[in-house]
Amino acid sequence: MEAPRRKVETTQIPRFSDELPCIQTWKEVPSFDTAEAEGQFWAQHQVDPRLMQMSIHRSDVRESTTITLRFDPRMLSRIKRIARRRYLNYQSMIKQWLSERMEQEMRE
């Protein structure tokens, strides 16, 4: 004899149906005071698929941009020496220094 099957309850979530109003811009989404209010809003609205596609962050194809800097040969030699002592690539160390200084400038 076969064991009785349990009824599994599932919640059907409407996906891009014609029945729900479609949000075309993020400005149409109100501020919510509670998570429940937000849940009720999204139960009655849907986001336009094109808006979702535009919202996906796409990183630049290139990870970095090449630039040219001219250094005094003695300064570059000192930078390379410091980098070697720290077991770093001198270009990476320069980028780190620039990043740290930029953060400092942004705080001021």
PyMOL commands that set and color helices and strands:
alter all, ss='L'
color gray80, all
select helices_A, chain A and resi 26-28+35-43+49-55+73-85+90-107
alter helices_A, ss='H'
color red, helices_A
select strands_A, chain A and resi 22-23+46-47
alter strands_A, ss='S'
color yellow, strands_A
deselect
rebuild
show_as cartoon
